[in-house]
Amino acid sequence: MFANLGFTELMVILVIVLVLFGARRVPEIGASIGKGIREFKKNINDIDRDVRDPIRDAMRTDDRLPPGETRPVRMEDEQARPEPKRLL
């Protein structure tokens, strides 16, 4: 993200922020940005966990089938995909 910004550009941005918001507000702004990033990461991890947990639970229940029942056959991607039609 900051790959195109050099040291001088970052210093100019920091001076502008300092002039606009003042020395007392800059730490508060930094803390609120850090808190926002932390909450964003937490929500992304929660969503990822909500998506992955049902898949793991389904895989675990497949392993515990009652006696006499068979496990459904899972087709691999190569088996499920039809062969492409030839142009020539």
N, C-alpha and C positions, 0 to 999 in steps of 0.2 A: 504494500500500500504506500509506503514512504520511499519506494525505490527511486523515484524521480526527484525527490526533495533532498537538497543538500543541507549542510549545516547552517549556512547563512539564511536559507529560506525558512528553516525551522525556527531560528532565532527571531526573524522578523515576525513570524506568526505568534510566537510566545510574547514578544513585546507588545504587539497589537492586542492580544488577549489581556495582558496585564494592564494596559492603558484603558481598555474598554470596561473591564470588570473590577479592577482594583486588586490590591495585594491581599485583602481579606477574603475576597470571593473566589480567588483562583483555587485554593485548596478544597473549598466546598464543591466547586464545579468538578474538580478531578475526582473527588470522592463519589459524587453522584454518577459520574461516567463509569467509574469502576464498579459501583453497585449495579448499574444498568447492565453492564457486560456480564457480571456474575449471574444476575437473574436470567439473562438471555441464555447463557450456557446451561443453567440449571433446567430451564424449560425445554431446551433442545434435548438434554439427556433424559428428561422425563418422557418426552414424546418418543424418543428412540427406545426407551425401556418398554413403553406401552405397546409399541409395535413388535418388539422382539419377544416379549414374555409369552404372548399367546402362541407364537410359533414354537417356542421351547416347550410349553405345556402340551401342545399337540404332539410333539415328537416324543415326549415322555409317556403320554397315554398310549401311543402306538406300541411302545415296548411292553405294556402291561395288558395284553389281551387275555380275556378269559380262555380257559382250555376249550379246544374244539373250534374256535374262530380263527379264520385266516387273516393275515395282514393284506390290505390292498396293495397291488403291484404299482410301484411308482415308475413311470416311464422317464427315462433320461431325455434331455433336450434333443439329442441326436435321433432318438427313436420316435419322438413325438412330431418332429418336423418332417414334412413330406419332401421328397427329392425335387429340386428345381427342374423346370422344363427346359429342354435343350432348344436353343435357337436354330442350330444347323442340323 
